[in-house]
Amino acid sequence: MRVIAGSARGRPLTLPGLEVRPTLDRVRQGVFSSLGERVRGAVVLDLFAGSGAVGIEALSRGASQATFVELSGRCARCLRGNLERCALVEAARILQCDWRAGVTRLCRGGEVFDLVYVDPPYGRFDELSVLQEVHPLLGPGALLLFEHLARRTMPEAGAGFRLTRLMRYGQTSISWYEPVDRVDSPHIGR
């Protein structure tokens, strides 16, 4: 696994072990190619971060800041090492906690994100409740990308979101959501 583009292009990313199912290079390539310049200057949340590959890719491509939420201590140490190897520590923050505790903490702090990437262990979480809890963290023009098994049907609407796009890569799909009360907002970068 490696960083695909940007300031850390080509840098290898380590995995913490078999407990993580990383977002494949080709999936990240497709997602970030589709996002294009929308990543530049964005404030990113990588929820269920694992090795941090998605948030690191965003930082490498010009996101201004990334917050990583990861429960596993082993994954958090690996993520920190990946950030150091890519010289992206200054723009990153790691919250080592359960995803709900992380979302609650961020909501209490009044934090808002331009891009949220959600990649929970496949089949272990109710997607609609995750969307509902994350909704307050989205700023104007924000996007939420939810990685899931291709055979899994995701909600088209609900919890304040509308499904706007679906990308498939073999066994993996990425559902793109926009907050319905903010759908007509402009570009996500600041």
CYANA upper distance limits for C-alpha pairs under 8 A (distance plus 0.5 A):
  1 MET  CA     12 PRO  CA      6.40
  1 MET  CA     13 LEU  CA      5.97
  1 MET  CA     14 THR  CA      7.67
  1 MET  CA     24 LEU  CA      7.98
  1 MET  CA     25 ASP  CA      7.05
  2 ARG  CA      9 ARG  CA      8.15
  2 ARG  CA     10 GLY  CA      6.12
  2 ARG  CA     11 ARG  CA      5.91
  2 ARG  CA     12 PRO  CA      4.69
  2 ARG  CA     13 LEU  CA      5.64
  2 ARG  CA     25 ASP  CA      7.66
  3 VAL  CA      8 ALA  CA      6.72
  3 VAL  CA      9 ARG  CA      5.57
  3 VAL  CA     10 GLY  CA      5.71
  3 VAL  CA     11 ARG  CA      5.95
  3 VAL  CA     12 PRO  CA      7.00
  3 VAL  CA     13 LEU  CA      7.55
  3 VAL  CA     25 ASP  CA      8.45
  3 VAL  CA     53 ALA  CA      7.91
  3 VAL  CA     56 ILE  CA      8.01
  3 VAL  CA     57 GLU  CA      6.40
  3 VAL  CA     60 SER  CA      8.21
  4 ILE  CA      8 ALA  CA      8.49
  4 ILE  CA      9 ARG  CA      5.77
  4 ILE  CA     10 GLY  CA      6.49
  4 ILE  CA     25 ASP  CA      7.65
  4 ILE  CA     28 ARG  CA      8.43
  4 ILE  CA     29 GLN  CA      7.24
  4 ILE  CA     57 GLU  CA      7.51
  5 ALA  CA      9 ARG  CA      4.89
  5 ALA  CA     10 GLY  CA      7.69
  5 ALA  CA     57 GLU  CA      7.74
  5 ALA  CA     60 SER  CA      7.27
  5 ALA  CA     61 ARG  CA      6.91
  6 GLY  CA     57 GLU  CA      8.31
  6 GLY  CA     60 SER  CA      5.24
  6 GLY  CA     61 ARG  CA      5.02
  6 GLY  CA     62 GLY  CA      7.79
  7 SER  CA     60 SER  CA      5.45
  7 SER  CA     61 ARG  CA      7.21
  8 ALA  CA     60 SER  CA      5.89
  8 ALA  CA     86 CYS  CA      5.90
  8 ALA  CA     87 ALA  CA      8.10
  9 ARG  CA     60 SER  CA      7.76
 11 ARG  CA     85 ARG  CA      7.98
 11 ARG  CA     86 CYS  CA      6.99
 13 LEU  CA     51 SER  CA      8.08
 13 LEU  CA     53 ALA  CA      7.73
 13 LEU  CA     82 ASN  CA      6.19
 14 THR  CA     51 SER  CA      7.52
 14 THR  CA     78 CYS  CA      7.25
 14 THR  CA     82 ASN  CA      7.10
 15 LEU  CA     20 VAL  CA      7.83
 15 LEU  CA     22 PRO  CA      8.28
 15 LEU  CA     51 SER  CA      6.22
 15 LEU  CA     75 CYS  CA      8.31
 15 LEU  CA     78 CYS  CA      7.19
 16 PRO  CA     20 VAL  CA      7.40
 16 PRO  CA     50 GLY  CA      8.36
 16 PRO  CA     51 SER  CA      7.23
 16 PRO  CA     74 ARG  CA      6.75
 16 PRO  CA     75 CYS  CA      5.89
 16 PRO  CA     78 CYS  CA      6.15
 20 VAL  CA     50 GLY  CA      6.57
 20 VAL  CA     51 SER  CA      8.10
 20 VAL  CA     75 CYS  CA      8.49
 21 ARG  CA     50 GLY  CA      8.39
 21 ARG  CA    121 PRO  CA      8.28
 22 PRO  CA     50 GLY  CA      7.63
 22 PRO  CA     51 SER  CA      7.56
 22 PRO  CA     53 ALA  CA      7.87
 23 THR  CA     27 VAL  CA      6.95
 23 THR  CA     28 ARG  CA      7.14
 23 THR  CA     53 ALA  CA      7.53
 23 THR  CA     54 VAL  CA      7.74
 24 LEU  CA     28 ARG  CA      6.84
 25 ASP  CA     29 GLN  CA      6.49
 26 ARG  CA     30 GLY  CA      6.65
 26 ARG  CA    169 TYR  CA      8.46
 27 VAL  CA     31 VAL  CA      6.66
 27 VAL  CA    169 TYR  CA      6.98
 28 ARG  CA     32 PHE  CA      6.43
 28 ARG  CA     54 VAL  CA      7.34
 28 ARG  CA     57 GLU  CA      8.30
 29 GLN  CA     33 SER  CA      6.40
 30 GLY  CA     34 SER  CA      6.67
 31 VAL  CA     35 LEU  CA      6.75
 32 PHE  CA     36 GLY  CA      6.49
 32 PHE  CA     39 VAL  CA      8.39
 32 PHE  CA     58 ALA  CA      8.31
 35 LEU  CA     39 VAL  CA      6.95
 38 ARG  CA     42 ALA  CA      7.67
 38 ARG  CA    187 HIS  CA      7.04
 38 ARG  CA    188 ILE  CA      6.35
 38 ARG  CA    189 GLY  CA      6.05
 39 VAL  CA     58 ALA  CA      6.94
 39 VAL  CA     61 ARG  CA      7.33
 39 VAL  CA     62 GLY  CA      6.91
 39 VAL  CA     63 ALA  CA      5.94
 39 VAL  CA    115 LEU  CA      8.39
 39 VAL  CA    188 ILE  CA      8.05
 39 VAL  CA    189 GLY  CA      6.73
 40 ARG  CA     61 ARG  CA      7.08
 40 ARG  CA     62 GLY  CA      4.93
 40 ARG  CA     63 ALA  CA      5.31
 40 ARG  CA     64 SER  CA      7.65
 40 ARG  CA    189 GLY  CA      6.38
 41 GLY  CA     62 GLY  CA      6.44
 41 GLY  CA     63 ALA  CA      5.02
 41 GLY  CA     64 SER  CA      5.13
 41 GLY  CA     65 GLN  CA      8.31
 41 GLY  CA    189 GLY  CA      5.39
 41 GLY  CA    190 ARG  CA      5.83
 42 ALA  CA     62 GLY  CA      8.22
 42 ALA  CA     63 ALA  CA      5.14
 42 ALA  CA     64 SER  CA      6.10
 42 ALA  CA     65 GLN  CA      7.45
 42 ALA  CA    113 PHE  CA      8.11
 42 ALA  CA    114 ASP  CA      6.05
 42 ALA  CA    115 LEU  CA      7.29
 42 ALA  CA    188 ILE  CA      6.90
 42 ALA  CA    189 GLY  CA      4.88
 42 ALA  CA    190 ARG  CA      6.50
 43 VAL  CA     63 ALA  CA      6.68
 43 VAL  CA     64 SER  CA      6.29
 43 VAL  CA     65 GLN  CA      5.42
 43 VAL  CA     66 ALA  CA      6.41
 43 VAL  CA    112 VAL  CA      8.38
 43 VAL  CA    113 PHE  CA      5.65
 43 VAL  CA    114 ASP  CA      5.76
 43 VAL  CA    115 LEU  CA      6.97
 43 VAL  CA    189 GLY  CA      8.13
 44 VAL  CA     55 GLY  CA      7.34
 44 VAL  CA     58 ALA  CA      8.00
 44 VAL  CA     63 ALA  CA      7.57
 44 VAL  CA     65 GLN  CA      6.64
 44 VAL  CA     66 ALA  CA      5.05
 44 VAL  CA     67 THR  CA      6.77
 44 VAL  CA    113 PHE  CA      6.20
 44 VAL  CA    114 ASP  CA      6.56
 44 VAL  CA    115 LEU  CA      5.35
 44 VAL  CA    116 VAL  CA      6.28
 44 VAL  CA    117 TYR  CA      8.28
 45 LEU  CA     55 GLY  CA      7.69
 45 LEU  CA     66 ALA  CA      6.20
 45 LEU  CA     67 THR  CA      5.39
 45 LEU  CA     68 PHE  CA      6.58
 45 LEU  CA     69 VAL  CA      8.24
 45 LEU  CA    113 PHE  CA      7.01
 45 LEU  CA    115 LEU  CA      6.86
 45 LEU  CA    116 VAL  CA      5.18
 45 LEU  CA    117 TYR  CA      6.72
 46 ASP  CA     52 GLY  CA      7.79
 46 ASP  CA     54 VAL  CA      7.34
 46 ASP  CA     55 GLY  CA      6.03
 46 ASP  CA     66 ALA  CA      7.65
 46 ASP  CA     67 THR  CA      6.65
 46 ASP  CA     68 PHE  CA      5.33
 46 ASP  CA     69 VAL  CA      6.83
 46 ASP  CA    116 VAL  CA      6.61
 46 ASP  CA    117 TYR  CA      5.53
 46 ASP  CA    118 VAL  CA      6.92
 47 LEU  CA     68 PHE  CA      6.63
 47 LEU  CA     69 VAL  CA      5.52
 47 LEU  CA     70 GLU  CA      7.44
 47 LEU  CA     99 TRP  CA      7.25
 47 LEU  CA    116 VAL  CA      7.81
 47 LEU  CA    117 TYR  CA      6.54
 47 LEU  CA    118 VAL  CA      5.44
 47 LEU  CA    119 ASP  CA      6.99
 47 LEU  CA    120 PRO  CA      8.14
 48 PHE  CA     68 PHE  CA      8.11
 48 PHE  CA     69 VAL  CA      6.23
 48 PHE  CA     70 GLU  CA      5.67
 48 PHE  CA     71 LEU  CA      8.05
 48 PHE  CA     99 TRP  CA      7.19
 48 PHE  CA    118 VAL  CA      6.93
 48 PHE  CA    119 ASP  CA      6.09
 48 PHE  CA    120 PRO  CA      5.99
 49 ALA  CA     53 ALA  CA      8.12
 49 ALA  CA     54 VAL  CA      8.15
 49 ALA  CA     55 GLY  CA      8.20
 49 ALA  CA     68 PHE  CA      6.15
 49 ALA  CA     69 VAL  CA      6.22
 49 ALA  CA     70 GLU  CA      5.81
 49 ALA  CA    119 ASP  CA      7.72
 50 GLY  CA     70 GLU  CA      6.72
 50 GLY  CA     72 SER  CA      8.44
 50 GLY  CA     75 CYS  CA      5.90
 50 GLY  CA     76 ALA  CA      7.71
 50 GLY  CA     79 LEU  CA      7.55
 51 SER  CA     75 CYS  CA      6.44
 51 SER  CA     76 ALA  CA      7.91
 51 SER  CA     78 CYS  CA      6.58
 51 SER  CA     79 LEU  CA      5.28
 51 SER  CA     82 ASN  CA      7.90
 52 GLY  CA     56 ILE  CA      6.35
 52 GLY  CA     68 PHE  CA      7.49
 52 GLY  CA     79 LEU  CA      5.91
 52 GLY  CA     82 ASN  CA      8.03
 53 ALA  CA     57 GLU  CA      6.51
 54 VAL  CA     58 ALA  CA      6.81
 54 VAL  CA    117 TYR  CA      8.09
 55 GLY  CA     59 LEU  CA      6.74
 55 GLY  CA     66 ALA  CA      6.55
 55 GLY  CA     67 THR  CA      8.16
 55 GLY  CA     68 PHE  CA      7.64
 56 ILE  CA     60 SER  CA      6.53
 56 ILE  CA     66 ALA  CA      8.37
 56 ILE  CA     83 LEU  CA      7.44
 56 ILE  CA     88 LEU  CA      8.03
 57 GLU  CA     61 ARG  CA      6.70
 58 ALA  CA     62 GLY  CA      6.97
 58 ALA  CA     63 ALA  CA      5.93
 58 ALA  CA     66 ALA  CA      8.35
 59 LEU  CA     63 ALA  CA      5.06
 59 LEU  CA     64 SER  CA      7.15
 59 LEU  CA     65 GLN  CA      7.26
 59 LEU  CA     66 ALA  CA      7.35
 59 LEU  CA     88 LEU  CA      7.57
 59 LEU  CA     91 ALA  CA      8.00
 60 SER  CA     88 LEU  CA      8.14
 64 SER  CA     91 ALA  CA      7.08
 65 GLN  CA     91 ALA  CA      5.31
 65 GLN  CA     92 ALA  CA      6.39
 66 ALA  CA     91 ALA  CA      6.87
 66 ALA  CA     92 ALA  CA      5.45
 66 ALA  CA     93 ARG  CA      6.95
 67 THR  CA     92 ALA  CA      6.33
 67 THR  CA     93 ARG  CA      5.30
 67 THR  CA     94 ILE  CA      6.38
 67 THR  CA     95 LEU  CA      7.85
 68 PHE  CA     92 ALA  CA      8.03
 68 PHE  CA     93 ARG  CA      6.64
 68 PHE  CA     94 ILE  CA      5.23
 68 PHE  CA     95 LEU  CA      6.53
 69 VAL  CA     94 ILE  CA      6.54
 69 VAL  CA     95 LEU  CA      5.34
 69 VAL  CA     96 GLN  CA      6.49
 69 VAL  CA     97 CYS  CA      7.11
 69 VAL  CA     98 ASP  CA      8.05
 69 VAL  CA     99 TRP  CA      6.80
 69 VAL  CA    102 GLY  CA      6.75
 70 GLU  CA     75 CYS  CA      7.58
 70 GLU  CA     76 ALA  CA      6.78
 70 GLU  CA     94 ILE  CA      7.97
 70 GLU  CA     95 LEU  CA      6.90
 70 GLU  CA     96 GLN  CA      5.55
 70 GLU  CA     97 CYS  CA      6.32
 70 GLU  CA     98 ASP  CA      7.20
 70 GLU  CA     99 TRP  CA      7.44
 71 LEU  CA     75 CYS  CA      8.29
 71 LEU  CA     76 ALA  CA      8.04
 71 LEU  CA     96 GLN  CA      5.61
 71 LEU  CA     97 CYS  CA      4.84
 71 LEU  CA     98 ASP  CA      5.41
 71 LEU  CA     99 TRP  CA      7.61
 72 SER  CA     76 ALA  CA      6.66
 72 SER  CA     96 GLN  CA      7.50
 72 SER  CA     97 CYS  CA      8.14
 73 GLY  CA     77 ARG  CA      6.69
 73 GLY  CA     96 GLN  CA      7.42
 74 ARG  CA     78 CYS  CA      6.82
 75 CYS  CA     79 LEU  CA      6.48
 76 ALA  CA     80 ARG  CA      6.64
 76 ALA  CA     94 ILE  CA      7.76
 76 ALA  CA     96 GLN  CA      7.01
 77 ARG  CA     81 GLY  CA      6.80
 78 CYS  CA     82 ASN  CA      6.73
 79 LEU  CA     83 LEU  CA      6.72
 80 ARG  CA     84 GLU  CA      6.73
 80 ARG  CA     89 VAL  CA      8.13
 80 ARG  CA     94 ILE  CA      8.35
 81 GLY  CA     85 ARG  CA      6.61
 82 ASN  CA     86 CYS  CA      6.69
 83 LEU  CA     87 ALA  CA      6.53
 83 LEU  CA     88 LEU  CA      5.62
 83 LEU  CA     89 VAL  CA      5.78
 83 LEU  CA     92 ALA  CA      8.31
 84 GLU  CA     88 LEU  CA      6.75
 84 GLU  CA     89 VAL  CA      6.26
 88 LEU  CA     92 ALA  CA      7.16
 89 VAL  CA     93 ARG  CA      8.20
 95 LEU  CA    102 GLY  CA      7.10
 96 GLN  CA    102 GLY  CA      8.49
 97 CYS  CA    101 ALA  CA      6.78
 97 CYS  CA    102 GLY  CA      6.58
 98 ASP  CA    102 GLY  CA      6.71
 99 TRP  CA    103 VAL  CA      6.61
100 ARG  CA    104 THR  CA      6.53
100 ARG  CA    133 GLU  CA      8.32
101 ALA  CA    105 ARG  CA      6.58
102 GLY  CA    106 LEU  CA      6.68
103 VAL  CA    107 CYS  CA      6.54
103 VAL  CA    133 GLU  CA      7.75
103 VAL  CA    134 VAL  CA      7.03
103 VAL  CA    137 LEU  CA      8.44
104 THR  CA    108 ARG  CA      6.60
105 ARG  CA    109 GLY  CA      6.78
106 LEU  CA    110 GLY  CA      6.91
106 LEU  CA    111 GLU  CA      5.96
106 LEU  CA    137 LEU  CA      7.92
107 CYS  CA    111 GLU  CA      6.43
107 CYS  CA    136 PRO  CA      7.27
107 CYS  CA    137 LEU  CA      6.79
110 GLY  CA    137 LEU  CA      8.27
111 GLU  CA    137 LEU  CA      6.70
112 VAL  CA    136 PRO  CA      8.20
112 VAL  CA    137 LEU  CA      5.16
112 VAL  CA    138 LEU  CA      5.85
112 VAL  CA    139 GLY  CA      5.75
113 PHE  CA    137 LEU  CA      6.39
113 PHE  CA    138 LEU  CA      5.60
113 PHE  CA    139 GLY  CA      6.03
113 PHE  CA    142 ALA  CA      7.43
114 ASP  CA    138 LEU  CA      6.77
114 ASP  CA    139 GLY  CA      6.20
114 ASP  CA    140 PRO  CA      7.88
114 ASP  CA    141 GLY  CA      7.46
114 ASP  CA    142 ALA  CA      4.92
114 ASP  CA    143 LEU  CA      6.93
114 ASP  CA    188 ILE  CA      5.83
114 ASP  CA    189 GLY  CA      7.27
115 LEU  CA    138 LEU  CA      8.14
115 LEU  CA    142 ALA  CA      6.15
115 LEU  CA    143 LEU  CA      5.55
115 LEU  CA    144 LEU  CA      6.41
115 LEU  CA    145 LEU  CA      8.24
115 LEU  CA    188 ILE  CA      7.93
116 VAL  CA    138 LEU  CA      8.25
116 VAL  CA    142 ALA  CA      8.39
116 VAL  CA    143 LEU  CA      6.85
116 VAL  CA    144 LEU  CA      5.15
116 VAL  CA    145 LEU  CA      6.69
117 TYR  CA    144 LEU  CA      6.39
117 TYR  CA    145 LEU  CA      5.35
117 TYR  CA    146 PHE  CA      6.54
117 TYR  CA    147 GLU  CA      8.19
118 VAL  CA    144 LEU  CA      7.92
118 VAL  CA    145 LEU  CA      6.65
118 VAL  CA    146 PHE  CA      5.27
118 VAL  CA    147 GLU  CA      6.70
119 ASP  CA    146 PHE  CA      6.60
119 ASP  CA    147 GLU  CA      5.47
119 ASP  CA    148 HIS  CA      7.52
120 PRO  CA    124 ARG  CA      7.85
120 PRO  CA    125 PHE  CA      7.61
120 PRO  CA    147 GLU  CA      8.03
120 PRO  CA    148 HIS  CA      8.32
121 PRO  CA    125 PHE  CA      8.13
122 TYR  CA    148 HIS  CA      6.57
122 TYR  CA    149 LEU  CA      7.05
125 PHE  CA    130 VAL  CA      7.97
126 ASP  CA    130 VAL  CA      6.99
127 GLU  CA    131 LEU  CA      6.68
127 GLU  CA    154 MET  CA      7.78
127 GLU  CA    155 PRO  CA      8.25
128 LEU  CA    132 GLN  CA      6.63
128 LEU  CA    155 PRO  CA      7.49
128 LEU  CA    158 GLY  CA      7.56
128 LEU  CA    159 ALA  CA      6.95
129 SER  CA    133 GLU  CA      6.68
129 SER  CA    159 ALA  CA      8.03
130 VAL  CA    134 VAL  CA      6.66
131 LEU  CA    135 HIS  CA      6.48
131 LEU  CA    159 ALA  CA      6.64
131 LEU  CA    161 PHE  CA      8.05
132 GLN  CA    159 ALA  CA      5.13
132 GLN  CA    160 GLY  CA      7.47
134 VAL  CA    138 LEU  CA      7.93
135 HIS  CA    159 ALA  CA      7.99
135 HIS  CA    160 GLY  CA      7.39
135 HIS  CA    161 PHE  CA      8.37
135 HIS  CA    179 PRO  CA      7.75
138 LEU  CA    142 ALA  CA      6.15
138 LEU  CA    143 LEU  CA      8.05
138 LEU  CA    179 PRO  CA      8.09
140 PRO  CA    182 ARG  CA      6.39
140 PRO  CA    185 SER  CA      6.11
140 PRO  CA    186 PRO  CA      7.74
140 PRO  CA    188 ILE  CA      7.61
141 GLY  CA    178 GLU  CA      8.22
141 GLY  CA    182 ARG  CA      6.67
141 GLY  CA    183 VAL  CA      7.11
141 GLY  CA    184 ASP  CA      7.67
141 GLY  CA    185 SER  CA      4.94
141 GLY  CA    186 PRO  CA      5.70
141 GLY  CA    187 HIS  CA      6.19
141 GLY  CA    188 ILE  CA      5.49
142 ALA  CA    178 GLU  CA      7.02
142 ALA  CA    179 PRO  CA      7.85
142 ALA  CA    182 ARG  CA      8.31
142 ALA  CA    187 HIS  CA      8.48
142 ALA  CA    188 ILE  CA      5.99
143 LEU  CA    176 TRP  CA      7.38
143 LEU  CA    177 TYR  CA      6.36
143 LEU  CA    178 GLU  CA      5.66
143 LEU  CA    179 PRO  CA      8.03
143 LEU  CA    188 ILE  CA      8.20
144 LEU  CA    176 TRP  CA      6.42
144 LEU  CA    177 TYR  CA      5.53
144 LEU  CA    178 GLU  CA      6.84
145 LEU  CA    174 ILE  CA      6.75
145 LEU  CA    175 SER  CA      6.15
145 LEU  CA    176 TRP  CA      5.16
145 LEU  CA    177 TYR  CA      6.71
146 PHE  CA    174 ILE  CA      5.97
146 PHE  CA    175 SER  CA      5.64
146 PHE  CA    176 TRP  CA      7.05
146 PHE  CA    177 TYR  CA      8.35
147 GLU  CA    172 THR  CA      7.52
147 GLU  CA    173 SER  CA      6.32
147 GLU  CA    174 ILE  CA      5.06
147 GLU  CA    175 SER  CA      7.05
148 HIS  CA    152 ARG  CA      7.36
148 HIS  CA    172 THR  CA      6.41
148 HIS  CA    173 SER  CA      5.91
148 HIS  CA    174 ILE  CA      6.87
148 HIS  CA    175 SER  CA      8.36
149 LEU  CA    171 GLN  CA      6.29
149 LEU  CA    172 THR  CA      5.34
149 LEU  CA    173 SER  CA      6.32
150 ALA  CA    168 ARG  CA      7.06
150 ALA  CA    169 TYR  CA      8.35
150 ALA  CA    170 GLY  CA      7.77
150 ALA  CA    171 GLN  CA      5.60
150 ALA  CA    172 THR  CA      5.34
150 ALA  CA    173 SER  CA      5.21
151 ARG  CA    171 GLN  CA      7.95
154 MET  CA    175 SER  CA      7.98
155 PRO  CA    163 LEU  CA      7.89
156 GLU  CA    162 ARG  CA      6.43
156 GLU  CA    163 LEU  CA      5.34
157 ALA  CA    161 PHE  CA      5.94
157 ALA  CA    162 ARG  CA      4.91
157 ALA  CA    163 LEU  CA      6.47
158 GLY  CA    162 ARG  CA      7.28
160 GLY  CA    179 PRO  CA      6.08
160 GLY  CA    180 VAL  CA      6.06
160 GLY  CA    181 ASP  CA      7.58
161 PHE  CA    177 TYR  CA      6.48
161 PHE  CA    178 GLU  CA      5.99
161 PHE  CA    179 PRO  CA      4.81
161 PHE  CA    180 VAL  CA      5.55
162 ARG  CA    177 TYR  CA      5.94
162 ARG  CA    178 GLU  CA      6.03
162 ARG  CA    179 PRO  CA      6.82
162 ARG  CA    180 VAL  CA      6.33
163 LEU  CA    175 SER  CA      7.29
163 LEU  CA    176 TRP  CA      6.29
163 LEU  CA    177 TYR  CA      5.06
163 LEU  CA    178 GLU  CA      7.21
164 THR  CA    175 SER  CA      8.25
164 THR  CA    176 TRP  CA      6.12
164 THR  CA    177 TYR  CA      6.16
164 THR  CA    178 GLU  CA      7.35
165 ARG  CA    175 SER  CA      6.49
165 ARG  CA    176 TRP  CA      5.47
165 ARG  CA    177 TYR  CA      7.79
166 LEU  CA    173 SER  CA      7.37
166 LEU  CA    174 ILE  CA      6.27
166 LEU  CA    175 SER  CA      5.15
166 LEU  CA    176 TRP  CA      6.66
167 MET  CA    173 SER  CA      5.99
167 MET  CA    174 ILE  CA      5.62
167 MET  CA    175 SER  CA      7.06
168 ARG  CA    172 THR  CA      6.46
168 ARG  CA    173 SER  CA      4.85
168 ARG  CA    174 ILE  CA      7.01
169 TYR  CA    173 SER  CA      6.49
178 GLU  CA    182 ARG  CA      7.71
178 GLU  CA    183 VAL  CA      6.36
179 PRO  CA    183 VAL  CA      6.34
